[in-house]
Amino acid sequence: METPRSDSAEAQLVLAFAQAAVSAGALIMDVYRRDFRMRMKSDASPVCEADERSEELILNELAKVCPDVPVVAEESVSQGRVPALKREFLLVDPLDGTREFANRNGEFTVNIALIRDGDPVLGALYAPAFGRLWLSAGNAAYTCDVAPGAQMPPLGAMRQIHVRPLEGRAPVAAVSRSHLNDETQALMRRLGADDVRPAGSAMKFCLIAEGRADVYPRIGPTMEWDIAAGDAVLRAAGGIVTLLDGAPLQYGYAEKGFASPNFVAFGDRIQLSRLA
C-alpha cells in the first residue's frame, strides 16, 4: 500500500480522529490543572470527570465523520452500552493512563483506532500534557507537536517515523510504570532486554515506533481500547504486535468483554525468533 496522500479519504479520516483527540485533550487538561476527584468503577478501574468529558466530545465528533461505524468506547462499555460489531468498528479510550493522570506525571493519552477485519488500520494517539500526537495512515506513521485544542496540521507538515533495526544490539524494553510484574520481567530476560524505558499508557508503542525502544512485553490485564491506536501506529511504522506464540494480535472479542490477551510489541521483527 502506498503512503496516502494528505487529501486522500483515509488520510482525512485519521486526521479527523486526531482532531477529535486533540480537542478532547483541551478538556482533559482543563481538569488536570485543577482539583479533581477519582472514583472507582465496578471493575475497580479509576475514572474521573476528564474521562467522561473526553469521551462525550470524541463520540460526538466521530458521529460526524463515520456515523455508520460502531464505536466501542471505554466509559460507554462500562455503563453497558456495547454496539453490535461490523467488519469495521472503532475503539476509543478517552483517557488511557488514568493512574498517570492522577499522579500528574503527564504520561496519559487519548486513543482512537479503526479496526477492520480484526486489524488496527488507522490510529491516532495524543498526549495532551506533552502536546505530542502520533498517527498512522496506511503504511506510514507520523508524529508532530500540537497544543491541546489547536487545529490539526496536514500530514505533509508532520515527521514520518519508523522503527529501528537491532543490528546486533540488545533490545531496549519499553515497560509500564504501573504494571511491571514478575512474569513480564521473566519475558524480558527471555527476549534479552536488560535496558528499560518506563512509560505510562500507550506511549510505550510510540517509543518503539519512533526508534527509541525495541520491544514492549505485556503480561497482565489490558483492554483492546488501551492498545489499538498504539498498535496501529507501531504497525504503520514497521513493527508488529503478537501473542506470546508469535501469532498477530487481533481485535473485536466482544465475548471476552474486549479484554486483550498477553502480547509483545516488536520494532525489528527479527526479535520474533526469540519467542520460539
VORO-99011 format. One record per residue: residue in one letter; chain; x negated, y negated, z negated of N, C-alpha, C in turn. Coordinates in pm, whole numbers, plus 32768, in hexadecimal, padded with zeros to 4 digits. Each point is the difference from the previous one (the first is absolute). Layout:
residu,chaine,n.xx,n.yy,n.zz,ca.xx,ca.yy,ca.zz,c.xx,c.yy,c.zz
A,A,X,Y,Z,X,Y,Z,X,Y,Z .
...
END
This chain:
residu,chaine,n.xx,n.yy,n.zz,ca.xx,ca.yy,ca.zz,c.xx,c.yy,c.zz
M,A,7FAC,8077,8000,8054,7F89,8000,7FA8,7F83,8000 .
E,A,8021,7F9F,8055,7FB3,7F85,8005,8025,7FA5,7F8C .
T,A,7FA1,7FAC,7FDD,801F,7F9C,7F9A,8073,7FA9,8031 .
P,A,8069,7FEE,7FB1,8074,7FB5,8030,7FE0,7F6D,8015 .
R,A,803A,7FC5,8068,7FF4,7F70,8014,8047,7FB9,7F8D .
S,A,7FD4,7F86,7FE7,803C,7FB5,7F91,8092,7FE0,801A .
D,A,802B,8008,8081,808C,7FE4,801F,8051,8080,8017 .
S,A,7FC4,8074,7FE8,8048,807D,8016,8069,8013,7F94 .
A,A,8064,8056,801E,806B,8018,7F9F,7FC9,803B,7F80 .
E,A,7F9E,805B,800C,7FC6,8040,7F8B,7FB5,7F9B,7FAA .
A,A,7FB3,7FA9,8041,7FB7,7F9B,7FB5,805F,7F9E,7FBD .
Q,A,8069,7FD8,8046,8060,7FA3,7FC4,8046,803E,7F88 .
L,A,801B,8083,8007,8042,8041,7F91,7FA8,8005,7F84 .
V,A,7F81,8025,8012,7FA9,8008,7F8B,7FE3,7F74,7FCA .
L,A,7FFC,7F9B,8057,7FF0,7F77,7FD0,807B,7FD4,7FAF .
A,A,8076,8031,8026,8077,7FE3,7FB0,7FF8,8044,7F78 .
F,A,7FCD,807D,7FFD,7FE9,8042,7F80,7FA1,7FAC,7FAA .
A,A,7F93,7FD4,8040,7F9A,7FB4,7FB8,8039,7F7D,7FCA .
Q,A,8052,7FBC,8053,803B,7F82,7FD2,805C,8016,7F89 .
A,A,804C,806F,8003,8057,8020,7F8E,7FAD,8017,7F83 .
A,A,7F90,8048,800F,7FA9,801B,7F8D,7FC1,7F81,7FCA .
V,A,7FD4,7FA8,8059,7FC2,7F82,7FD6,8066,7FA4,7FBD .
S,A,8079,7FFE,8036,806A,7FAF,7FC1,8024,8037,7F76 .
A,A,8008,8084,7FF6,801A,803E,7F7E,7F8E,7FE2,7F9F .
G,A,7F87,7FF6,8035,7F8D,7FE1,7FAC,800F,7F7C,7FB7 .
A,A,8042,7F9F,803E,8016,7F7F,7FBE,805C,8010,7F87 .
L,A,8068,8052,800E,805A,801A,7F8E,7FB6,8048,7F90 .
I,A,7FAE,8061,8028,7FB4,804D,7F9C,7FA2,7FA4,7FB3 .
M,A,7FBC,7FA8,8046,7FA0,7FA7,7FBC,8046,7F9B,7FA7 .
D,A,807B,7FDC,8023,804D,7FA7,7FA8,8016,8043,7F79 .
V,A,8021,8080,8000,8011,804A,7F83,7F7A,8015,7FBB .
Y,A,7F9A,8020,804E,7F7A,8021,7FCC,7FC5,7F8C,7FAF .
R,A,8020,7F86,8028,7FC2,7F8A,7FC1,8046,7FD5,7F7E .
R,A,806C,8042,7FDE,8046,7FDB,7F85,8018,807C,7FAB .
D,A,803B,7FED,7F8C,801E,8072,7FAA,806C,8056,8041 .
F,A,7FEF,8082,7FF7,8064,805C,8034,8006,807A,7FA6 .
R,A,806C,8047,800A,8014,8076,7FAB,8007,807D,8057 .
M,A,7FB1,8064,7FDC,8007,8082,8042,8067,8056,7FB7 .
R,A,8044,8057,804A,8059,8062,7FC3,7FEA,8085,8047 .
M,A,802C,806B,7FC3,7FEA,8086,8037,807E,8033,8044 .
K,A,7FED,803A,8077,806F,803F,8048,8016,808D,7FCA .
S,A,8066,8042,8035,8020,8087,7FCF,7F92,8065,8019 .
D,A,7FAA,7FE5,8066,7F8F,805A,801B,7F83,7FD9,7FB3 .
A,A,800C,7FA4,7FA2,7F94,7FD0,7FA9,7F9A,7FAA,8049 .
S,A,801F,7FD2,8079,7FA8,7FA2,8045,802B,7F71,7FDF .
P,A,7FA0,7FA2,7FFE,8022,7F77,7FDA,803D,7FB1,8073 .
V,A,8052,7F9F,7FDF,803D,7FA8,8063,8012,7F77,7FC0 .
C,A,8005,7F98,8053,801B,7F7A,7FCB,8046,7FB0,806D .
E,A,8018,7F83,7FE1,8047,7FA6,805B,7FBA,7FF8,8088 .
A,A,7F7C,8007,8000,7FB6,7FF1,807E,8021,8071,8061 .
D,A,8007,807C,7FCF,8025,8072,8056,8087,7FE8,8042 .
E,A,805F,7FD7,7FB0,808A,7FF5,8030,8013,7F8C,8061 .
R,A,7FC4,7F8E,7FE2,800B,7F8E,805B,7FB9,801C,8083 .
S,A,7F8D,8041,7FF8,7FB4,8022,8079,804F,805F,8059 .
E,A,803A,8068,7FC4,804A,8060,8050,807B,7FC1,8042 .
E,A,8046,7FAD,7FB8,8076,7FC0,803A,7FDB,7FAE,807C .
L,A,7F95,7FB3,7FF6,7FD4,7FB0,8073,7FD8,8059,8075 .
I,A,7FB1,8068,7FE3,7FCF,8057,806B,8074,8046,8047 .
L,A,8060,8033,7FB5,8071,8045,803D,8050,7FA1,805A .
N,A,800F,7F85,7FD5,8048,7F9D,8053,7FB5,7FE5,8082 .
E,A,7F7C,7FF5,7FF8,7FB0,7FE4,8077,7FFB,8078,805E .
L,A,7FF5,8078,7FCA,7FFD,8077,8055,8085,8015,8047 .
A,A,806D,7FDC,7FBF,8084,800E,803F,800C,7FA9,807D .
K,A,7FB2,7F95,8007,8005,7FA8,8075,7FB5,803B,8078 .
V,A,7F92,8046,7FE5,7FA9,802D,806D,8017,8091,8028 .
C,A,8032,8053,7FA6,801E,808B,8023,8079,802F,7FAF .
P,A,8075,7FC9,8021,8078,8019,7FAF,8030,8090,8001 .
D,A,7FD9,804E,8064,8030,808A,800B,7F9E,8067,7FC9 .
V,A,7F92,7FD1,7FC6,7F9A,805C,7FCB,8016,800F,7F69 .
P,A,8012,807A,7FCD,8013,8012,7F70,7F86,7FCF,7FB2 .
V,A,8019,7FC6,7F8C,7F95,7FCE,7FAA,8003,804A,7F7B .
V,A,7F91,8041,7FE1,7FEE,8041,7F7F,7FA9,7FA4,7FAC .
A,A,803B,7FBD,7F9F,7FBA,7F9C,7FAF,8002,802B,7F6E .
E,A,7F90,7FE9,7FBC,7FEE,8039,7F79,8070,7FDC,7FA0 .
E,A,801F,7F80,7FF3,8062,7FD9,7F9B,808D,802E,8026 .
S,A,801E,8000,8082,8082,8032,802C,8010,8094,7FE1 .
V,A,7F96,804D,801C,8005,8090,7FE4,8011,8018,7F6B .
S,A,7FBE,7FB0,7FAC,800C,8012,7F6F,808E,7FE7,7FD0 .
Q,A,804F,7FB8,804F,808C,7FE5,7FDE,805F,805C,804C .
G,A,7FC8,8066,8042,8053,8064,8042,8027,7FE0,808F .
R,A,7FC8,7F96,803A,8022,7FDB,808A,7F98,803B,805E .
V,A,8020,8075,8036,7FA5,8049,8058,8043,8012,8087 .
P,A,7FCB,7FC4,806B,8041,800D,8083,7FE7,8088,803E .
A,A,8058,8027,805C,7FE7,8077,8052,7F8F,7FDE,8062 .
L,A,7F9E,8057,8009,7F8C,7FE5,8052,801A,8021,8093 .
K,A,7FBF,7FB5,8056,7FFF,8019,808F,7F70,8020,8029 .
R,A,7FEC,800F,8083,7F79,8018,8034,7FA2,7F90,7FD3 .
E,A,8031,7F86,7FFE,7FB5,7F8D,7FCF,8041,7FCC,7F80 .
F,A,7FAD,7FDE,7F9E,8032,7FBD,7F88,7F8F,7FAE,7FC4 .
L,A,8024,7FA8,7FA5,7F9F,7FA7,7FC0,7FED,8027,7F6F .
L,A,7F85,7FF4,7FD2,7FDE,8011,7F73,7FCF,7F7B,7FCA .
V,A,803B,7FD5,7F90,7FE0,7F7D,7FC6,7FDF,800F,7F6D .
D,A,7F8D,7FCC,7FDA,7FDF,7FEE,7F73,7FF2,7F6A,7FEA .
P,A,8060,7FC0,7FBD,7FFF,7F6F,7FF4,7F91,7FCB,7FA5 .
L,A,7FCB,8056,7FA9,7F91,7FD9,7FA8,7FB8,807F,7FD5 .
D,A,7F99,8024,804B,7FB1,8077,7FE0,7F90,7FD7,7FA2 .
G,A,7FF5,8047,7F91,7F9E,7FDC,7F9C,803D,7FA7,7F95 .
T,A,8077,8027,7FD1,8043,7FAE,7F99,7FAD,7FF7,7F81 .
R,A,7FB5,806A,7FE2,7FA8,7FFA,7F89,7F92,7F99,8014 .
E,A,7FC8,7FFA,8079,7F9A,7F9A,801D,803E,7F75,7FF7 .
F,A,807C,7FF4,802D,8048,7F81,7FF6,800E,7FD9,7F6E .
A,A,802A,8060,7FAB,8012,7FE3,7F71,7F7C,7FDD,7FBE .
N,A,7F93,8040,802D,7F7B,7FE5,7FC8,7FBF,7F84,803B .
R,A,8040,7FC6,8065,7FD3,7F83,803F,7F72,800C,803A .
N,A,7FE3,8072,8041,7F7D,800C,8042,8008,7FE6,8096 .
G,A,8077,7FE3,8033,8011,7FDA,808C,800A,8073,8062 .
E,A,7FE6,807B,7FD5,7FF6,806F,805F,8087,8045,8015 .
F,A,805D,7FB4,8033,8085,8035,8020,8023,7FD5,808E .
T,A,8059,804B,8040,801D,7FE8,808D,8095,800C,801D .
V,A,8026,7FCE,8073,8084,8014,803B,7FEB,805B,8079 .
N,A,804B,806E,8008,7FE8,8065,8067,807D,8019,8053 .
I,A,7FF1,7FFA,8084,806D,801E,805D,7FC9,8057,806F .
A,A,8042,8072,801B,7FD0,805B,8069,8074,8038,804F .
L,A,7FE8,8012,8082,805E,8044,8057,7FD1,8090,8013 .
I,A,8059,805E,7FE2,7FE4,808E,8011,8048,8032,807C .
R,A,7FB8,804B,8052,803D,803C,8079,7FD9,8093,8005 .
D,A,8062,8056,7FFF,7FE6,8091,8003,7F9F,802B,7F92 .
G,A,800D,7FC2,7F8C,7FAF,8025,7F8D,7F7B,7FBA,7FF4 .
D,A,7FDA,7FB2,8067,7F7E,7FBD,7FFF,800F,7F69,7FEB .
P,A,7FA5,7FC0,7FB5,8004,7F6E,7FF1,7FC2,7FBE,807B .
V,A,8051,7FBB,804F,7FD0,7FCC,8080,7FE8,7F6A,7FFE .
L,A,8042,7FB8,7FA7,7FE7,7F71,7FEE,8000,7FE4,7F6B .
G,A,7FAA,7FA5,7FD4,7FFE,7FDF,7F73,7FCC,7F75,7FE6 .
A,A,8036,7FC0,7F9A,7FCF,7F7F,7FD0,7FF0,8009,7F6A .
L,A,7F8F,7FD3,7FD0,7FDE,8008,7F72,7FC5,7F7A,7FD9 .
Y,A,803B,7FBF,7F9A,7FD8,7F79,7FDB,7FE0,7FF9,7F6B .
A,A,7F8C,7FC3,7FE2,7FD5,7FEA,7F76,800E,7F6B,7FE1 .
P,A,8073,7FD6,7FC8,801A,7F70,7FF3,7FA1,7FB6,7FA3 .
A,A,7FCD,8042,7F97,7FA5,7FBB,7FA4,7F7D,7FDC,8043 .
F,A,7FDB,804B,8069,7F84,7FE7,804A,801B,7FBE,8087 .
G,A,8080,7FF6,8026,8020,7FC7,8082,7FC7,8050,8073 .
R,A,7FFE,8084,7FF5,7FC5,8055,8067,8069,805F,8038 .
L,A,8004,8007,8085,805F,8055,8048,7FB4,8068,8052 .
W,A,8037,8079,8004,7FD0,8069,805A,8079,8034,804B .
L,A,7FED,8021,807F,806D,803B,804B,7FCC,805B,806E .
S,A,8059,8056,8030,7FDE,805A,806E,8064,7FEC,8070 .
A,A,7FCE,8009,8078,8055,7FF6,8077,7FC5,805C,8069 .
G,A,8044,806E,801C,7FC9,8061,805E,7F85,8041,7FC6 .
N,A,7F94,8000,804D,7F84,803E,7FD1,7F9C,7F9A,7FCE .
A,A,8030,7F8C,7FD4,7FA6,7F97,7FD0,8030,7FCF,7F78 .
A,A,7FA0,7FDE,7FAB,801D,7FCA,7F7B,7FBF,7F77,7FF4 .
Y,A,8041,7FA9,7FB6,7FD3,7F75,7FF6,8009,7FD1,7F6F .
T,A,7FB6,7F95,7FE3,800C,7FBC,7F80,7FF0,7F6C,8015 .
C,A,8039,7FB1,7FA6,7FEF,7F6F,8003,8025,7FC8,7F78 .
D,A,7FD9,7F84,7FE9,8028,7FB8,7F88,807A,7FAC,8021 .
V,A,8067,800B,7FAC,8079,7FB0,8012,803D,7FE7,7F77 .
A,A,801F,7F84,7FE3,8034,7FDB,7F7D,808E,8033,7FED .
P,A,8026,8020,7F84,808A,802B,7FE8,8065,7F9B,8035 .
G,A,8060,8031,804E,8068,7FAB,8038,7FDB,7FB9,8080 .
A,A,7F82,800B,802D,7FD4,7FB9,8078,8033,8046,807F .
Q,A,7FF1,7FBB,8071,8028,8038,8080,7F94,805E,8032 .
M,A,802B,8070,803C,7FA2,8064,8031,7FB2,7FCC,8077 .
P,A,7F7B,8017,8004,7FB4,7FE6,807B,8018,8070,8065 .
P,A,7FDF,7FEB,807F,800D,806C,8063,7F94,8069,7FEC .
L,A,8015,8076,803B,7F9C,806A,7FF5,7F77,7FD3,8032 .
G,A,7FFF,7FAF,8069,7F81,7FD4,803A,7FAC,7FAD,7FA2 .
A,A,803E,7FC9,7F97,7FB5,7FB0,7F9F,7FCD,8054,7F8B .
M,A,801F,8082,8001,7FD9,8057,7F91,7F81,804D,8023 .
R,A,7FBE,8032,7F98,7F86,8050,8012,8024,8093,8008 .
Q,A,7FD5,8042,806B,8018,8090,800C,7F9F,804B,7FA5 .
I,A,8031,806A,7FC0,7FAE,804C,7FA1,7FFA,8092,802B .
H,A,7F98,8045,7FD0,7FED,808D,8023,7FB4,8044,7F8F .
V,A,801B,8081,7FF0,7FB7,804E,7F9C,7F6D,800A,8028 .
R,A,7FAB,8024,7FA0,7F72,800B,801D,7FD5,8093,8006 .
P,A,7F9C,8021,8052,7FCC,8089,8001,7FAB,801A,7F85 .
L,A,8000,807C,7FD3,7FAE,8023,7F8B,7F6C,7FFA,801F .
E,A,7FD9,8037,8074,7F73,7FFC,802C,7FA2,8034,7F94 .
G,A,8026,8072,7FC4,7FA9,8041,7F9F,8007,7FCA,7F73 .
R,A,804E,7F95,7FE9,800D,7FC9,7F7A,805D,8057,7FAB .
A,A,7FF4,7FF3,7F7C,8066,8035,7FA7,8078,7FA3,8005 .
P,A,807A,8036,8008,8075,7FA9,800A,8019,7FB0,7F80 .
V,A,8031,7F87,8012,802D,7FAB,7F91,8096,8014,7FF2 .
A,A,802D,801E,7F86,808C,801C,7FE8,8049,7F84,7FCC .
A,A,806F,7FDF,8040,805E,7F9F,7FC8,8059,804A,7F9E .
V,A,8009,7FD2,7F85,804A,8049,7F99,805F,7FA2,7FB8 .
S,A,8065,803C,7FC5,8066,7FB4,7FB9,7FCB,7FC9,7F7C .
R,A,8025,7F84,7FE0,7FDF,7FC8,7F7D,8056,803F,7F92 .
S,A,8079,802A,8024,8061,802C,7F9C,8015,8095,7FFA .
H,A,7FD7,804A,806A,8028,808D,8009,7F8C,805D,8022 .
L,A,7F87,7FE1,7FD6,7F8E,8058,801C,7FFC,806E,7F96 .
N,A,801D,807D,802B,8007,806F,7FA2,7F90,8064,801A .
D,A,7FF9,8066,7FAC,7F96,8064,800C,8006,804B,8084 .
E,A,807A,8020,802E,800F,8049,807D,7FCB,7FAF,8077 .
T,A,801E,7F7F,7FFF,7FCE,7FAA,806D,7F69,7FF6,7FFB .
Q,A,7FC7,7FF6,7F88,7F6F,7FF8,7FF6,7FBD,8082,802E .
A,A,8041,8072,7FE5,7FCA,807F,8032,8001,8004,8098 .
L,A,806A,7FCC,803D,8008,7FFB,8092,7F96,7FA1,8037 .
M,A,7FE6,7F93,7FBD,7F96,7FA4,802B,7F7A,8047,8003 .
R,A,7FE3,8050,7F9B,7F81,804A,7FFE,7FFA,8062,8074 .
R,A,8070,8041,801C,8005,805D,8071,7FE4,7FB9,8084 .
L,A,802D,7F83,800A,7FEB,7FB2,8079,7F79,7FBA,8002 .
G,A,7FB4,800C,7F94,7F7C,7FC3,7FFA,8002,7F6B,7FE8 .
A,A,806E,7FCE,7FC7,800F,7F70,7FEA,7FDC,7FDE,7F6F .
D,A,7F8A,7FCD,7FEB,7FD3,7FDA,7F7A,8018,7F6C,7FE3 .
D,A,7FF3,7FAD,8066,8014,7F70,7FF0,8094,7FE1,8010 .
V,A,8035,7FA7,7FAB,808F,7FE2,8005,8017,7F69,8007 .
R,A,8073,7FDD,803B,802F,7F76,8003,8090,8000,7FCD .
P,A,8015,7FDC,7F82,8088,7FFD,7FCA,8053,7F92,8043 .
A,A,807F,801D,8016,805C,7F9D,8038,808E,8028,7FDD .
G,A,8057,7F9E,7FF6,808B,801A,7FE3,8052,800C,807E .
S,A,8075,803D,7FF4,8065,8007,8068,7FC9,803E,8081 .
A,A,8042,7FE1,8070,7FD8,8038,8082,7F86,7FBB,803B .
M,A,7FC3,7FA4,7FB7,7F87,7FC0,8031,7F8F,8063,8016 .
K,A,8009,8075,7FC0,7F97,8066,8013,7FF9,802D,8092 .
F,A,8074,800D,8041,8000,8022,808F,7FB8,7F94,8051 .
C,A,8014,7F82,7FD9,7FC6,7F91,804B,7F69,7FF9,7FEF .
L,A,7FCE,8027,7F8B,7F6E,8006,7FEE,7FC2,805F,8065 .
I,A,8042,8071,8018,7FCC,8061,8061,8012,7FCA,808E .
A,A,8073,7FC6,801C,801B,7FCC,8087,7F9D,7F92,8026 .
E,A,7FD1,7FB4,7F9D,7FA1,7F94,801B,7F6F,8030,7FFE .
G,A,7FE9,8081,7FE1,7F78,8033,7FFC,7FB7,7FDC,7F80 .
R,A,8049,7FE9,7F93,7FC1,7FE3,7F7E,8005,8077,7FA1 .
A,A,8041,806A,8029,8004,807F,7FB8,8019,806C,8067 .
D,A,7FF7,807E,7FD5,8005,806E,8061,8070,8065,7FE5 .
V,A,802A,800D,7F84,8062,8067,7FE0,8053,7FD4,7F88 .
Y,A,807E,8028,8000,805A,7FE2,7F90,8049,8081,7FDE .
P,A,7FD2,804A,7F9B,8046,8079,7FD6,806B,7FDE,7F99 .
R,A,8074,803F,8010,806D,7FE5,7FA1,8044,8082,7FD7 .
I,A,7FEC,8028,7F83,8048,8070,7FC5,8051,7FC8,7F8D .
G,A,8082,7FFF,8012,8057,7FC6,7F9B,807B,7FC5,8041 .
P,A,8061,7FD8,7FB0,807F,7FCF,8037,7FEF,7F80,8051 .
T,A,803E,7FFE,8073,800A,7F85,8050,807A,800F,805A .
M,A,802F,7F92,8034,8079,8001,8051,7FDF,7FD6,808F .
E,A,8054,8029,805D,7FE5,7FE3,808D,7FF7,7F6A,801A .
W,A,8054,7FAF,7FBF,7FFB,7F70,8019,7F82,7FC1,7FC7 .
D,A,7FBE,8044,7FA1,7F81,7FCC,7FCB,7F92,8001,8068 .
I,A,8003,8063,805A,7F89,801D,8051,8014,7FF3,8096 .
A,A,807C,7FFA,8031,8016,8008,8091,7FC1,7F8C,804C .
A,A,800C,7F84,7FCE,7FC7,7F8E,8047,7F68,8009,8003 .
G,A,7FC3,8023,7F8E,7F6F,8010,7FFE,7FD2,8070,805A .
D,A,804C,806D,8004,7FE2,8070,8059,8004,7FD2,8091 .
A,A,8067,7FB3,8025,800C,7FCE,8089,7F87,7FAA,8026 .
V,A,7FD5,7FA9,7FA6,7F8C,7FAB,801B,7F82,8055,8011 .
L,A,7FEF,8060,7FA6,7F87,8054,8006,7FFD,8053,8080 .
R,A,806F,803C,8025,8002,8050,807B,7FE1,7FAA,8079 .
A,A,8037,7F86,8004,7FE6,7FA6,8070,7F6E,7FD3,8003 .
A,A,7FBF,7FFF,7F8C,7F73,7FDA,7FF8,7FA1,8075,801E .
G,A,8039,8075,801D,7FAE,8073,8024,7FF5,806B,7F97 .
G,A,8045,7FF0,7F8E,7FFA,8062,7F95,8072,8064,8007 .
I,A,800D,804F,7F97,8068,8066,7FFB,8023,801A,7F6D .
V,A,807D,8027,7FE8,802D,8024,7F7A,8037,808D,8009 .
T,A,7FCD,8059,7FAB,8027,808C,8007,8029,8037,7F79 .
L,A,8043,8072,8005,8015,804E,7F88,7F7D,803F,7FD5 .
L,A,7FFE,8043,7F8E,7F83,8039,7FD0,7FD0,8075,8055 .
D,A,8058,8036,8057,7FD6,806A,805B,7FD7,7FCB,8089 .
G,A,7FFE,7F7B,8010,7FD6,7FC3,807D,8071,7FE3,8061 .
A,A,807B,802A,7FE3,8071,7FE3,8058,8027,7F6D,7FF3 .
P,A,8029,7FC0,806D,8025,7F72,7FF9,8074,7FE8,7FA0 .
L,A,7FFB,7F93,7FB6,806C,7FDA,7FA6,8077,7FCF,8051 .
Q,A,8078,802C,7FDB,807B,7FD9,8043,805E,7FBB,7F9D .
Y,A,8064,7FBC,8037,805C,7FB0,7FB0,8092,8024,8020 .
G,A,8058,7FE2,7FA0,808E,8012,8015,803C,8073,7FB2 .
Y,A,7FC1,8025,7F91,8032,8071,7FB1,8066,7FD0,7F99 .
A,A,8077,7FE2,8034,806B,7FCE,7FA8,8026,8068,7F98 .
E,A,7FF7,8081,8024,8026,8069,7FA3,7FA3,8006,7F88 .
K,A,7F8A,7FC4,800A,7FA1,7FF9,7F91,8002,7F77,7FBD .
G,A,8066,7FB1,8021,8008,7F7A,7FC7,7F95,7FA2,8035 .
F,A,7FC7,801F,8075,7F96,7FB3,8040,7F7F,8001,7FAF .
A,A,7FEE,8067,7FAE,7F81,8012,7FBA,7F97,8033,8062 .
S,A,7F89,7FCA,7FF8,7F95,8028,805B,7FAE,8070,7FC1 .
P,A,7FD0,8060,8050,7FA5,8065,7FCA,7F75,7FC6,7FEA .
N,A,7FA9,804C,7FBF,7F74,7FD7,7FF0,7FC2,7FF0,808B .
F,A,7FA3,7FA2,800D,7FC7,7FE3,8083,7F71,7FCB,7FF4 .
V,A,7FBF,7FFA,8074,7F7E,7FBF,800A,8002,7FA6,807B .
A,A,7FD6,7F82,7FF0,7FF1,7FA4,8070,7F6D,7FF9,8025 .
F,A,7FE4,8014,8081,7F76,8001,8031,7FE9,7F90,8065 .
G,A,7F86,7FCA,7FFF,7FD5,7FA7,806B,7FC7,8054,8071 .
D,A,7F83,8028,7FF2,7FC0,8058,8061,803D,808C,7FF5 .
R,A,8039,8032,806C,8047,8080,7FFD,7FA3,8076,7FEC .
I,A,7F7E,7FEB,800B,7FA2,806D,7FE8,800D,8036,7F71 .
Q,A,8036,7FAC,7FA7,8010,802A,7F75,806A,806D,7FEE .
L,A,8055,8011,8065,8067,8068,7FF6,7FC5,808A,7FE7 .
S,A,7F88,8019,8032,7FC2,8083,7FEF,7FE6,8020,7F6D .
R,A,7FFB,7F9A,7FAC,7FE5,8017,7F73,8079,8031,7FB3 .
L,A,8075,7FFD,8040,8077,8037,7FC1,800A,8097,8012 .
A,A,7FB3,8035,805F,8008,8090,801F,7FCB,8054,7F8C .
END
